[in-house]
């Protein structure tokens, strides 16, 4: 009898002790759902791009370079852009047509509201004709630009960049400047 009484008391305290334990899984799940989830601040995103047009007697290039970037701070932004060029060679030999394409990542730092510095790493796939081949060419641009507001949220950008890698297949000579004009929205 004494053993059965002790067994009943033990079971009673075990059950009441178990009832005192809080179910932490539901509390943790509630805390996880109540925490704010990080969201992308869409007001910090800007879009833009450049159009390439180069025409001469035996050589023509038409291209586009759309970009999207994110302002990390009011002065510093990072982004990416894709590039496409249609190239046509003519002249004494048979006409040659082809496409060059690639992608890049870049950063811009606003020195003043209108002046900025620019660094960019780009990989372009170029079609070569003599001999006919396609090669991936890395370029690292350093330079800067000027932004002229057209409207409160639209800018005309002019920049000059230099390819400091000077890869043997780069289309740029050593320290040859690369000039570009483009439009930015939200920059």
N, CA, C and O atoms as a DFTB+ gen file, in Angstrom:
748 C
 N C O
     1  1       0.813      -1.172       0.000
     2  2       0.000       0.000       0.000
     3  2       0.869       1.251       0.000
     4  3       0.597       2.227      -0.700
     5  1       1.924       1.188       0.811
     6  2       2.814       2.317       0.880
     7  2       3.450       2.563      -0.495
     8  3       3.619       3.714      -0.897
     9  1       3.798       1.507      -1.208
    10  2       4.412       1.638      -2.528
    11  2       3.406       2.206      -3.513
    12  3       3.766       3.058      -4.325
    13  1       2.136       1.755      -3.467
    14  2       1.150       2.307      -4.383
    15  2       0.883       3.766      -4.068
    16  3       0.678       4.560      -4.986
    17  1       0.880       4.146      -2.792
    18  2       0.680       5.550      -2.456
    19  2       1.834       6.389      -2.998
    20  3       1.605       7.451      -3.577
    21  1       3.066       5.928      -2.818
    22  2       4.230       6.651      -3.324
    23  2       4.203       6.723      -4.855
    24  3       4.591       7.736      -5.437
    25  1       3.750       5.663      -5.496
    26  2       3.655       5.656      -6.948
    27  2       2.630       6.672      -7.436
    28  3       2.875       7.373      -8.418
    29  1       1.476       6.760      -6.755
    30  2       0.445       7.736      -7.127
    31  2       0.970       9.147      -6.903
    32  3       0.762      10.010      -7.756
    33  1       1.645       9.413      -5.785
    34  2       2.204      10.740      -5.503
    35  2       3.268      11.084      -6.555
    36  3       3.304      12.209      -7.055
    37  1       4.124      10.130      -6.886
    38  2       5.164      10.362      -7.884
    39  2       4.550      10.698      -9.248
    40  3       4.986      11.642      -9.906
    41  1       3.546       9.934      -9.672
    42  2       2.881      10.192     -10.950
    43  2       2.192      11.549     -10.914
    44  3       2.248      12.297     -11.890
    45  1       1.531      11.880      -9.779
    46  2       0.847      13.170      -9.667
    47  2       1.829      14.329      -9.834
    48  3       1.571      15.261     -10.595
    49  1       2.960      14.268      -9.115
    50  2       3.928      15.359      -9.222
    51  2       4.616      15.384     -10.600
    52  3       4.977      16.450     -11.100
    53  1       4.789      14.227     -11.192
    54  2       5.383      14.182     -12.526
    55  2       4.463      14.827     -13.545
    56  3       4.904      15.611     -14.384
    57  1       3.177      14.491     -13.468
    58  2       2.218      15.055     -14.411
    59  2       2.067      16.547     -14.174
    60  3       2.036      17.325     -15.127
    61  1       1.971      16.961     -12.897
    62  2       1.824      18.392     -12.645
    63  2       3.117      19.140     -12.996
    64  3       3.065      20.287     -13.441
    65  1       4.268      18.502     -12.800
    66  2       5.530      19.119     -13.209
    67  2       5.621      19.225     -14.719
    68  3       6.122      20.221     -15.241
    69  1       5.146      18.213     -15.426
    70  2       5.151      18.244     -16.881
    71  2       4.201      19.317     -17.389
    72  3       4.458      19.945     -18.416
    73  1       3.107      19.527     -16.674
    74  2       2.145      20.550     -17.076
    75  2       2.726      21.940     -16.900
    76  3       2.278      22.884     -17.551
    77  1       3.730      22.083     -16.019
    78  2       4.355      23.382     -15.791
    79  2       5.352      23.757     -16.890
    80  3       5.713      24.927     -17.016
    81  1       5.801      22.788     -17.684
    82  2       6.786      23.050     -18.729
    83  2       6.102      23.755     -19.894
    84  3       5.064      23.313     -20.388
    85  1       6.703      24.854     -20.318
    86  2       6.135      25.640     -21.423
    87  2       6.567      25.044     -22.750
    88  3       7.721      24.647     -22.916
    89  1       5.653      24.984     -23.677
    90  2       5.957      24.508     -25.026
    91  2       6.674      25.634     -25.769
    92  3       6.043      26.590     -26.221
    93  1       7.995      25.513     -25.890
    94  2       8.792      26.593     -26.486
    95  2       8.707      26.624     -28.003
    96  3       9.037      27.640     -28.615
    97  1       8.277      25.544     -28.615
    98  2       8.236      25.556     -30.076
    99  2       7.215      26.552     -30.589
   100  3       7.477      27.234     -31.580
   101  1       6.070      26.659     -29.952
   102  2       5.070      27.617     -30.437
   103  2       5.495      29.039     -30.119
   104  3       5.230      29.945     -30.910
   105  1       6.158      29.268     -28.967
   106  2       6.633      30.609     -28.631
   107  2       7.715      31.035     -29.622
   108  3       7.712      32.168     -30.103
   109  1       8.654      30.107     -29.929
   110  2       9.701      30.428     -30.889
   111  2       9.115      30.722     -32.262
   112  3       9.552      31.643     -32.952
   113  1       8.114      29.924     -32.652
   114  2       7.492      30.162     -33.951
   115  2       6.782      31.508     -33.972
   116  3       6.822      32.214     -34.979
   117  1       6.131      31.871     -32.866
   118  2       5.456      33.168     -32.807
   119  2       6.469      34.304     -32.857
   120  3       6.237      35.310     -33.527
   121  1       7.603      34.153     -32.146
   122  2       8.635      35.189     -32.170
   123  2       9.232      35.338     -33.562
   124  3       9.511      36.453     -34.002
   125  1       9.430      34.214     -34.260
   126  2       9.980      34.288     -35.612
   127  2       9.042      35.011     -36.555
   128  3       9.487      35.774     -37.412
   129  1       7.757      34.781     -36.407
   130  2       6.813      35.433     -37.313
   131  2       6.621      36.897     -36.959
   132  3       6.252      37.696     -37.819
   133  1       6.865      37.261     -35.703
   134  2       6.675      38.661     -35.331
   135  2       7.909      39.518     -35.626
   136  3       7.816      40.746     -35.622
   137  1       9.069      38.887     -35.885
   138  2      10.265      39.659     -36.219
   139  2      10.104      40.279     -37.601
   140  3       9.601      39.628     -38.517
   141  1      10.525      41.526     -37.758
   142  2      10.425      42.133     -39.092
   143  2      11.417      41.468     -40.043
   144  3      12.573      41.240     -39.686
   145  1      10.965      41.163     -41.237
   146  2      11.827      40.553     -42.245
   147  2      12.520      41.659     -43.026
   148  3      11.896      42.654     -43.394
   149  1      13.827      41.480     -43.281
   150  2      14.527      42.510     -44.053
   151  2      13.927      42.622     -45.451
   152  3      13.678      41.619     -46.121
   153  1      13.705      43.848     -45.869
   154  2      13.128      44.087     -47.184
   155  2      14.042      45.012     -47.974
   156  3      14.753      45.846     -47.413
   157  1      14.003      44.846     -49.268
   158  2      14.769      45.685     -50.171
   159  2      14.084      47.042     -50.266
   160  3      12.899      47.119     -50.590
   161  1      14.816      48.100     -49.988
   162  2      14.266      49.449     -50.078
   163  2      14.257      49.868     -51.545
   164  3      15.289      50.247     -52.100
   165  1      13.088      49.797     -52.159
   166  2      12.979      50.064     -53.599
   167  2      13.338      51.500     -53.966
   168  3      13.665      51.777     -55.120
   169  1      13.282      52.413     -53.004
   170  2      13.645      53.797     -53.313
   171  2      15.154      53.948     -53.545
   172  3      15.600      54.975     -54.058
   173  1      15.940      52.935     -53.174
   174  2      17.390      52.987     -53.372
   175  2      17.834      52.365     -54.696
   176  3      19.020      52.395     -55.025
   177  1      16.905      51.810     -55.448
   178  2      17.237      51.184     -56.727
   179  2      17.175      52.229     -57.830
   180  3      16.270      53.062     -57.859
   181  1      18.143      52.177     -58.733
   182  2      18.044      53.023     -59.923
   183  2      18.391      52.211     -61.161
   184  3      19.097      51.204     -61.101
   185  1      17.871      52.686     -62.278
   186  2      18.018      52.010     -63.565
   187  2      18.652      52.973     -64.555
   188  3      18.645      54.187     -64.352
   189  1      19.187      52.430     -65.601
   190  2      19.757      53.291     -66.633
   191  2      20.333      52.455     -67.745
   192  3      19.986      51.288     -67.926
   193  1      21.221      53.081     -68.484
   194  2      21.868      52.347     -69.547
   195  2      22.538      53.253     -70.544
   196  3      22.451      54.479     -70.476
   197  1      23.200      52.616     -71.463
   198  2      23.950      53.309     -72.495
   199  2      23.621      52.682     -73.841
   200  3      23.301      51.497     -73.927
   201  1      23.704      53.486     -74.880
   202  2      23.527      53.020     -76.252
   203  2      24.831      53.289     -76.987
   204  3      25.398      54.377     -76.880
   205  1      25.304      52.302     -77.730
   206  2      26.548      52.421     -78.488
   207  2      26.219      52.532     -79.968
   208  3      25.463      51.724     -80.506
   209  1      26.788      53.531     -80.619
   210  2      26.661      53.670     -82.071
   211  2      27.982      54.192     -82.606
   212  3      28.457      55.252     -82.198
   213  1      28.565      53.443     -83.518
   214  2      29.836      53.822     -84.112
   215  2      29.788      53.418     -85.581
   216  3      29.635      52.240     -85.904
   217  1      29.917      54.390     -86.455
   218  2      29.837      54.117     -87.885
   219  2      31.055      54.708     -88.586
   220  3      31.447      55.845     -88.323
   221  1      31.639      53.935     -89.467
   222  2      32.704      54.426     -90.343
   223  2      32.528      53.740     -91.693
   224  3      31.558      53.011     -91.901
   225  1      33.446      53.966     -92.590
   226  2      33.322      53.418     -93.944
   227  2      33.258      51.889     -93.942
   228  3      32.446      51.302     -94.657
   229  1      34.101      51.248     -93.149
   230  2      34.186      49.787     -93.171
   231  2      33.802      49.114     -91.854
   232  3      33.988      47.907     -91.702
   233  1      33.275      49.870     -90.914
   234  2      33.055      49.308     -89.583
   235  2      31.834      49.965     -88.961
   236  3      31.713      51.190     -88.979
   237  1      30.926      49.164     -88.410
   238  2      29.740      49.696     -87.729
   239  2      29.482      48.893     -86.464
   240  3      29.639      47.672     -86.441
   241  1      29.082      49.602     -85.408
   242  2      28.718      48.958     -84.144
   243  2      27.442      49.608     -83.638
   244  3      27.327      50.833     -83.600
   245  1      26.489      48.779     -83.251
   246  2      25.276      49.249     -82.582
   247  2      25.119      48.374     -81.347
   248  3      25.148      47.147     -81.447
   249  1      24.954      48.998     -80.181
   250  2      24.865      48.209     -78.959
   251  2      24.015      48.857     -77.893
   252  3      23.620      50.018     -78.000
   253  1      23.742      48.079     -76.859
   254  2      22.965      48.559     -75.713
   255  2      23.555      47.964     -74.440
   256  3      24.047      46.835     -74.428
   257  1      23.494      48.762     -73.355
   258  2      24.017      48.340     -72.065
   259  2      23.058      48.763     -70.954
   260  3      23.302      49.778     -70.302
   261  1      21.983      48.024     -70.718
   262  2      21.093      48.368     -69.608
   263  2      21.759      48.043     -68.271
   264  3      22.565      47.118     -68.176
   265  1      21.414      48.810     -67.246
   266  2      21.999      48.592     -65.928
   267  2      20.950      48.753     -64.842
   268  3      19.923      49.404     -65.032
   269  1      21.235      48.142     -63.700
   270  2      20.441      48.315     -62.489
   271  2      21.433      48.398     -61.332
   272  3      22.424      47.668     -61.293
   273  1      21.151      49.300     -60.389
   274  2      22.075      49.506     -59.270
   275  2      21.297      49.773     -57.992
   276  3      20.103      50.071     -58.015
   277  1      22.009      49.659     -56.873
   278  2      21.415      49.861     -55.555
   279  2      22.291      50.827     -54.767
   280  3      23.507      50.651     -54.691
   281  1      21.670      51.845     -54.183
   282  2      22.394      52.830     -53.372
   283  2      22.607      52.255     -51.971
   284  3      21.658      52.128     -51.198
   285  1      23.844      51.912     -51.650
   286  2      24.165      51.436     -50.311
   287  2      24.093      52.574     -49.308
   288  3      23.613      52.402     -48.188
   289  1      24.572      53.733     -49.720
   290  2      24.487      54.968     -48.940
   291  2      24.059      56.051     -49.928
   292  3      23.989      55.782     -51.127
   293  1      23.773      57.264     -49.461
   294  2      23.425      58.309     -50.432
   295  2      24.532      58.592     -51.458
   296  3      24.247      59.104     -52.540
   297  1      25.789      58.264     -51.129
   298  2      26.893      58.546     -52.054
   299  2      27.446      57.312     -52.763
   300  3      28.021      57.447     -53.843
   301  1      27.295      56.121     -52.196
   302  2      27.899      54.905     -52.734
   303  2      26.832      53.964     -53.276
   304  3      25.849      53.666     -52.598
   305  1      27.037      53.500     -54.509
   306  2      26.111      52.530     -55.098
   307  2      26.892      51.428     -55.795
   308  3      28.031      51.622     -56.221
   309  1      26.258      50.268     -55.902
   310  2      26.818      49.123     -56.618
   311  2      25.761      48.620     -57.586
   312  3      24.563      48.761     -57.342
   313  1      26.214      48.030     -58.688
   314  2      25.239      47.556     -59.657
   315  2      25.822      46.580     -60.646
   316  3      26.979      46.168     -60.555
   317  1      24.983      46.226     -61.591
   318  2      25.371      45.307     -62.650
   319  2      24.797      45.790     -63.970
   320  3      23.791      46.497     -64.014
   321  1      25.456      45.396     -65.029
   322  2      24.946      45.753     -66.352
   323  2      25.283      44.636     -67.327
   324  3      26.277      43.928     -67.162
   325  1      24.449      44.490     -68.333
   326  2      24.711      43.550     -69.417
   327  2      25.002      44.361     -70.668
   328  3      24.520      45.484     -70.820
   329  1      25.790      43.786     -71.559
   330  2      26.198      44.494     -72.775
   331  2      25.952      43.619     -73.994
   332  3      26.157      42.406     -73.968
   333  1      25.510      44.262     -75.052
   334  2      25.347      43.582     -76.338
   335  2      25.744      44.548     -77.439
   336  3      25.360      45.717     -77.416
   337  1      26.520      44.057     -78.411
   338  2      26.927      44.854     -79.571
   339  2      26.743      44.028     -80.841
   340  3      27.124      42.859     -80.894
   341  1      26.167      44.636     -81.839
   342  2      26.133      44.046     -83.175
   343  2      27.223      44.744     -83.969
   344  3      27.246      45.972     -84.051
   345  1      28.126      43.966     -84.555
   346  2      29.290      44.509     -85.248
   347  2      29.255      44.062     -86.703
   348  3      28.966      42.905     -87.006
   349  1      29.556      45.007     -87.604
   350  2      29.611      44.707     -89.034
   351  2      30.915      45.260     -89.602
   352  3      31.204      46.452     -89.491
   353  1      31.696      44.368     -90.214
   354  2      32.939      44.757     -90.884
   355  2      32.715      44.652     -92.382
   356  3      32.101      43.693     -92.851
   357  1      33.195      45.607     -93.124
   358  2      33.098      45.550     -94.583
   359  2      34.430      45.945     -95.182
   360  3      35.393      46.193     -94.458
   361  1      34.488      46.003     -96.471
   362  2      35.722      46.442     -97.108
   363  2      36.140      45.519     -98.215
   364  3      35.308      44.947     -98.921
   365  1      37.462      45.375     -98.364
   366  2      38.014      44.578     -99.460
   367  2      37.632      43.104     -99.347
   368  3      37.287      42.471    -100.344
   369  1      37.693      42.576     -98.167
   370  2      37.375      41.160     -97.966
   371  2      35.861      40.975     -97.867
   372  3      35.089      41.928     -97.968
   373  1      35.474      39.748     -97.672
   374  2      34.063      39.423     -97.505
   375  2      33.528      40.114     -96.250
   376  3      34.229      40.195     -95.241
   377  1      32.293      40.611     -96.307
   378  2      31.690      41.268     -95.144
   379  2      31.562      40.271     -93.993
   380  3      31.264      39.094     -94.201
   381  1      31.792      40.761     -92.789
   382  2      31.689      39.948     -91.581
   383  2      30.704      40.620     -90.630
   384  3      30.762      41.832     -90.425
   385  1      29.806      39.834     -90.053
   386  2      28.859      40.337     -89.059
   387  2      28.941      39.443     -87.833
   388  3      29.213      38.247     -87.941
   389  1      28.707      40.023     -86.685
   390  2      28.738      39.217     -85.472
   391  2      28.239      39.985     -84.279
   392  3      27.842      41.146     -84.383
   393  1      28.263      39.318     -83.139
   394  2      27.790      39.910     -81.892
   395  2      28.842      39.759     -80.809
   396  3      29.538      38.747     -80.732
   397  1      28.942      40.766     -79.989
   398  2      29.746      40.727     -78.775
   399  2      28.784      40.905     -77.616
   400  3      27.827      41.673     -77.715
   401  1      29.028      40.201     -76.513
   402  2      28.127      40.317     -75.375
   403  2      28.890      40.036     -74.090
   404  3      29.940      39.393     -74.099
   405  1      28.342      40.529     -72.985
   406  2      28.998      40.323     -71.708
   407  2      28.209      40.913     -70.565
   408  3      27.059      41.323     -70.720
   409  1      28.855      40.948     -69.406
   410  2      28.225      41.474     -68.197
   411  2      29.304      42.096     -67.317
   412  3      30.489      41.788     -67.442
   413  1      28.862      42.975     -66.426
   414  2      29.817      43.628     -65.537
   415  2      29.165      43.946     -64.202
   416  3      27.942      43.981     -64.072
   417  1      30.022      44.177     -63.216
   418  2      29.603      44.708     -61.922
   419  2      30.365      46.011     -61.726
   420  3      31.505      46.146     -62.171
   421  1      29.729      46.968     -61.059
   422  2      30.382      48.268     -60.908
   423  2      30.038      48.898     -59.570
   424  3      29.112      48.478     -58.876
   425  1      30.816      49.919     -59.231
   426  2      30.521      50.758     -58.069
   427  2      30.721      52.209     -58.472
   428  3      31.582      52.541     -59.287
   429  1      29.902      53.056     -57.878
   430  2      30.002      54.502     -58.111
   431  2      29.978      55.213     -56.772
   432  3      29.235      54.850     -55.861
   433  1      30.810      56.234     -56.681
   434  2      30.842      57.062     -55.482
   435  2      30.655      58.512     -55.898
   436  3      31.414      59.040     -56.711
   437  1      29.647      59.140     -55.337
   438  2      29.357      60.545     -55.648
   439  2      30.288      61.448     -54.838
   440  3      30.198      61.513     -53.612
   441  1      31.173      62.136     -55.539
   442  2      32.081      63.083     -54.897
   443  2      31.319      64.366     -54.590
   444  3      31.449      64.931     -53.504
   445  1      30.529      64.816     -55.547
   446  2      29.612      65.949     -55.392
   447  2      28.270      65.478     -55.953
   448  3      28.199      64.381     -56.508
   449  1      27.210      66.271     -55.826
   450  2      25.938      65.817     -56.400
   451  2      26.003      65.511     -57.896
   452  3      25.182      64.742     -58.397
   453  1      26.958      66.094     -58.617
   454  2      27.025      65.858     -60.063
   455  2      28.246      65.069     -60.523
   456  3      28.213      64.485     -61.606
   457  1      29.310      65.030     -59.748
   458  2      30.529      64.303     -60.129
   459  2      30.611      62.973     -59.385
   460  3      30.306      62.903     -58.195
   461  1      31.025      61.914     -60.092
   462  2      31.169      60.616     -59.449
   463  2      32.407      59.891     -59.974
   464  3      32.864      60.126     -61.092
   465  1      32.934      59.000     -59.126
   466  2      33.991      58.085     -59.548
   467  2      33.332      56.757     -59.891
   468  3      32.245      56.448     -59.403
   469  1      33.998      55.974     -60.736
   470  2      33.394      54.741     -61.231
   471  2      34.473      53.678     -61.374
   472  3      35.524      53.939     -61.959
   473  1      34.227      52.481     -60.847
   474  2      35.064      51.313     -61.100
   475  2      34.155      50.197     -61.594
   476  3      33.006      50.083     -61.167
   477  1      34.680      49.377     -62.497
   478  2      33.835      48.347     -63.110
   479  2      34.694      47.182     -63.586
   480  3      35.730      47.374     -64.222
   481  1      34.244      45.976     -63.269
   482  2      34.872      44.774     -63.815
   483  2      33.914      44.178     -64.834
   484  3      32.748      43.924     -64.531
   485  1      34.419      43.955     -66.056
   486  2      33.572      43.464     -67.141
   487  2      34.217      42.254     -67.801
   488  3      35.433      42.197     -67.981
   489  1      33.378      41.291     -68.154
   490  2      33.789      40.165     -68.991
   491  2      32.979      40.239     -70.267
   492  3      31.750      40.183     -70.235
   493  1      33.671      40.365     -71.398
   494  2      33.000      40.439     -72.699
   495  2      33.436      39.256     -73.555
   496  3      34.604      38.870     -73.562
   497  1      32.485      38.699     -74.264
   498  2      32.760      37.649     -75.233
   499  2      32.830      38.307     -76.604
   500  3      31.816      38.741     -77.151
   501  1      34.044      38.375     -77.154
   502  2      34.271      39.031     -78.441
   503  2      34.446      37.990     -79.541
   504  3      35.077      36.951     -79.347
   505  1      33.874      38.295     -80.687
   506  2      34.076      37.459     -81.866
   507  2      35.242      38.050     -82.651
   508  3      35.232      39.226     -83.013
   509  1      36.246      37.215     -82.906
   510  2      37.399      37.614     -83.700
   511  2      37.299      36.941     -85.063
   512  3      36.786      35.828     -85.175
   513  1      37.784      37.610     -86.084
   514  2      37.610      37.121     -87.450
   515  2      38.879      36.567     -88.077
   516  3      38.795      35.750     -88.993
   517  1      40.032      36.978     -87.622
   518  2      41.284      36.545     -88.257
   519  2      42.230      36.025     -87.191
   520  3      43.026      36.826     -86.699
   521  1      42.221      34.778     -86.791
   522  2      41.349      33.701     -87.243
   523  2      39.982      33.815     -86.568
   524  3      39.833      34.472     -85.538
   525  1      38.996      33.166     -87.168
   526  2      37.638      33.244     -86.620
   527  2      37.598      32.478     -85.304
   528  3      37.870      31.279     -85.247
   529  1      37.257      33.197     -84.266
   530  2      37.304      32.638     -82.919
   531  2      36.476      33.524     -81.996
   532  3      36.199      34.674     -82.335
   533  1      36.081      33.013     -80.848
   534  2      35.385      33.798     -79.829
   535  2      36.197      33.687     -78.544
   536  3      36.572      32.593     -78.122
   537  1      36.462      34.844     -77.928
   538  2      37.280      34.857     -76.717
   539  2      36.611      35.693     -75.639
   540  3      35.972      36.708     -75.916
   541  1      36.775      35.236     -74.396
   542  2      36.286      35.966     -73.233
   543  2      37.391      36.914     -72.780
   544  3      38.495      36.478     -72.455
   545  1      37.090      38.210     -72.759
   546  2      38.103      39.231     -72.472
   547  2      37.723      39.968     -71.187
   548  3      36.643      40.554     -71.112
   549  1      38.606      39.947     -70.164
   550  2      38.337      40.708     -68.942
   551  2      38.817      42.152     -69.088
   552  3      39.835      42.426     -69.724
   553  1      38.062      43.059     -68.487
   554  2      38.459      44.467     -68.463
   555  2      38.134      45.032     -67.082
   556  3      37.113      44.688     -66.487
   557  1      38.998      45.887     -66.587
   558  2      38.746      46.576     -65.323
   559  2      38.852      48.070     -65.593
   560  3      39.933      48.599     -65.852
   561  1      37.711      48.733     -65.526
   562  2      37.644      50.164     -65.835
   563  2      37.740      50.990     -64.557
   564  3      37.185      50.629     -63.519
   565  1      38.449      52.095     -64.657
   566  2      38.538      53.090     -63.596
   567  2      38.328      54.443     -64.254
   568  3      38.884      54.716     -65.318
   569  1      37.533      55.281     -63.629
   570  2      37.300      56.604     -64.206
   571  2      36.278      57.374     -63.412
   572  3      36.128      57.190     -62.204
   573  1      35.580      58.238     -64.113
   574  2      34.588      59.064     -63.452
   575  2      33.614      59.637     -64.445
   576  3      33.725      59.443     -65.655
   577  1      32.652      60.350     -63.893
   578  2      31.635      60.902     -64.770
   579  2      30.971      62.129     -64.197
   580  3      31.230      62.548     -63.069
   581  1      30.111      62.682     -65.010
   582  2      29.353      63.883     -64.680
   583  2      27.880      63.587     -64.949
   584  3      27.534      63.030     -65.990
   585  1      27.014      63.961     -64.006
   586  2      25.572      63.765     -64.147
   587  2      24.875      65.110     -64.256
   588  3      25.061      65.989     -63.414
   589  1      24.077      65.260     -65.294
   590  2      23.293      66.479     -65.510
   591  2      21.819      66.120     -65.349
   592  3      21.301      65.293     -66.098
   593  1      21.130      66.742     -64.367
   594  2      19.708      66.420     -64.207
   595  2      18.886      66.912     -65.394
   596  3      19.059      68.036     -65.866
   597  1      17.988      66.048     -65.865
   598  2      17.040      66.398     -66.919
   599  2      15.688      66.712     -66.291
   600  3      14.984      67.623     -66.726
   601  1      15.339      65.948     -65.269
   602  2      14.130      66.157     -64.473
   603  2      14.486      65.737     -63.050
   604  3      15.611      65.294     -62.819
   605  1      13.579      65.857     -62.095
   606  2      13.952      65.543     -60.713
   607  2      14.512      64.131     -60.503
   608  3      15.300      63.923     -59.580
   609  1      14.130      63.169     -61.325
   610  2      14.569      61.799     -61.104
   611  2      15.285      61.190     -62.315
   612  3      15.560      59.990     -62.324
   613  1      15.586      61.992     -63.330
   614  2      16.239      61.496     -64.549
   615  2      17.507      62.308     -64.797
   616  3      17.502      63.537     -64.731
   617  1      18.601      61.586     -65.086
   618  2      19.905      62.211     -65.267
   619  2      20.526      61.788     -66.590
   620  3      20.334      60.661     -67.047
   621  1      21.264      62.694     -67.193
   622  2      22.110      62.384     -68.341
   623  2      23.525      62.225     -67.793
   624  3      24.045      63.129     -67.140
   625  1      24.143      61.086     -68.056
   626  2      25.480      60.799     -67.543
   627  2      26.495      60.779     -68.677
   628  3      26.247      60.200     -69.734
   629  1      27.626      61.410     -68.452
   630  2      28.767      61.337     -69.365
   631  2      29.944      60.848     -68.531
   632  3      30.239      61.403     -67.473
   633  1      30.611      59.810     -69.012
   634  2      31.737      59.292     -68.236
   635  2      32.897      58.923     -69.142
   636  3      32.723      58.634     -70.326
   637  1      34.079      58.942     -68.555
   638  2      35.290      58.509     -69.249
   639  2      35.936      57.444     -68.365
   640  3      36.142      57.647     -67.168
   641  1      36.250      56.300     -68.984
   642  2      36.827      55.172     -68.267
   643  2      38.103      54.719     -68.968
   644  3      38.282      54.938     -70.166
   645  1      38.982      54.087     -68.201
   646  2      40.223      53.532     -68.728
   647  2      40.302      52.067     -68.328
   648  3      40.046      51.724     -67.174
   649  1      40.652      51.205     -69.267
   650  2      40.835      49.784     -68.986
   651  2      42.245      49.598     -68.429
   652  3      43.221      49.644     -69.178
   653  1      42.353      49.389     -67.121
   654  2      43.670      49.289     -66.496
   655  2      44.250      47.874     -66.562
   656  3      45.434      47.690     -66.280
   657  1      43.445      46.869     -66.927
   658  2      43.991      45.516     -67.102
   659  2      44.792      45.399     -68.392
   660  3      45.815      44.716     -68.432
   661  1      44.329      46.061     -69.439
   662  2      44.997      46.021     -70.744
   663  2      45.288      44.592     -71.204
   664  3      46.407      44.268     -71.599
   665  1      44.264      43.753     -71.146
   666  2      44.382      42.371     -71.626
   667  2      44.793      42.377     -73.097
   668  3      44.444      43.300     -73.833
   669  1      45.522      41.369     -73.522
   670  2      46.031      41.346     -74.901
   671  2      44.914      41.361     -75.942
   672  3      45.147      41.797     -77.069
   673  1      43.706      40.897     -75.600
   674  2      42.592      40.900     -76.550
   675  2      41.610      42.046     -76.323
   676  3      40.557      42.098     -76.958
   677  1      41.948      42.956     -75.428
   678  2      41.076      44.108     -75.183
   679  2      40.998      44.979     -76.437
   680  3      42.001      45.147     -77.131
   681  1      39.835      45.527     -76.731
   682  2      39.736      46.406     -77.900
   683  2      40.364      47.777     -77.665
   684  3      40.450      48.581     -78.594
   685  1      40.804      48.054     -76.441
   686  2      41.363      49.361     -76.107
   687  2      42.881      49.286     -76.041
   688  3      43.452      48.325     -75.526
   689  1      43.517      50.316     -76.570
   690  2      44.969      50.438     -76.459
   691  2      45.300      50.836     -75.019
   692  3      44.413      51.212     -74.252
   693  1      46.581      50.751     -74.659
   694  2      46.999      51.147     -73.314
   695  2      46.553      52.570     -73.015
   696  3      46.903      53.509     -73.730
   697  1      45.791      52.711     -71.968
   698  2      45.308      53.997     -71.466
   699  2      44.480      54.780     -72.483
   700  3      44.375      56.003     -72.386
   701  1      43.899      54.093     -73.444
   702  2      42.975      54.740     -74.378
   703  2      41.662      54.994     -73.635
   704  3      41.103      54.056     -73.065
   705  1      41.153      56.225     -73.622
   706  2      39.911      56.501     -72.892
   707  2      38.698      55.905     -73.603
   708  3      38.642      55.829     -74.831
   709  1      37.739      55.490     -72.794
   710  2      36.469      54.965     -73.284
   711  2      35.392      55.951     -72.840
   712  3      35.107      56.062     -71.648
   713  1      34.798      56.659     -73.784
   714  2      33.784      57.671     -73.498
   715  2      32.397      57.064     -73.667
   716  3      32.172      56.259     -74.571
   717  1      31.471      57.450     -72.797
   718  2      30.097      56.975     -72.946
   719  2      29.114      58.012     -72.414
   720  3      29.412      58.773     -71.494
   721  1      27.947      58.013     -73.018
   722  2      26.818      58.844     -72.597
   723  2      25.660      57.920     -72.281
   724  3      25.458      56.918     -72.967
   725  1      24.898      58.248     -71.248
   726  2      23.766      57.403     -70.897
   727  2      22.735      58.143     -70.085
   728  3      22.903      59.310     -69.731
   729  1      21.660      57.429     -69.800
   730  2      20.548      57.968     -69.018
   731  2      20.442      57.161     -67.733
   732  3      20.591      55.940     -67.748
   733  1      20.186      57.839     -66.628
   734  2      19.936      57.180     -65.357
   735  2      18.607      57.637     -64.791
   736  3      18.267      58.818     -64.862
   737  1      17.855      56.703     -64.228
   738  2      16.581      57.024     -63.587
   739  2      16.717      56.656     -62.120
   740  3      16.910      55.488     -61.781
   741  1      16.616      57.650     -61.255
   742  2      16.740      57.413     -59.828
   743  2      18.148      57.553     -59.303
   744  3      18.378      57.339     -58.113
   745  1      19.097      57.904     -60.147
   746  2      20.505      58.017     -59.766
   747  2      20.708      59.292     -58.999
   748  3      21.827      59.588     -58.579
